[in-house]
Amino acid sequence: MKTVCKLEPDKKYVDKVASISLERINKCYQCGACTSGCPSAYLMEIKPNQVTMLLQVGDSKTLLESETPWLCLACYQCEKRCPQGISIARILEAVRETVLRKGIDTTSLSDVKEIEELPSVALVANFRKMTS
């Protein structure tokens, strides 16, 4: 007898991400164009097209436990390549925002080595992305 494990979809979280990002997550048909154009896909454990797939099936836990949302460069190459015009960058920004709204910071000033040598614009951009 074959056992089938059913995942309880987290529709509430998916709706929240869709609302924040203003993206139509269910329009993705997994062509992979976003992943093939993503300059940081090789670093991601969950590839850009898999992000939408996880959200489509309601598996927010896997996505939230990965480093993928924090590795997106927000270059919008995914949106340019997507035949449906879906921006994975906006979706991942929404995922990061939901984490940061909970007050979970992923970096602090004490983590930054040689802070004086960093360009101030890069430093500010990083802290806007990584802290609440």
Buried (B, 14 or more C-beta within 10 A) or exposed (E): EEEEEEEEBBEEBBEBBBEBBEBEBEEBEEEBBBBBBBEBBEEBEBBBBBBBBBBBEBBBEBBBEBEBBBBBEBEBBBBEBBEBEBBBBBBBBBBBBBBBEEEEEBEEEEEEEEEEEEEEEEEEEEBEBBBE
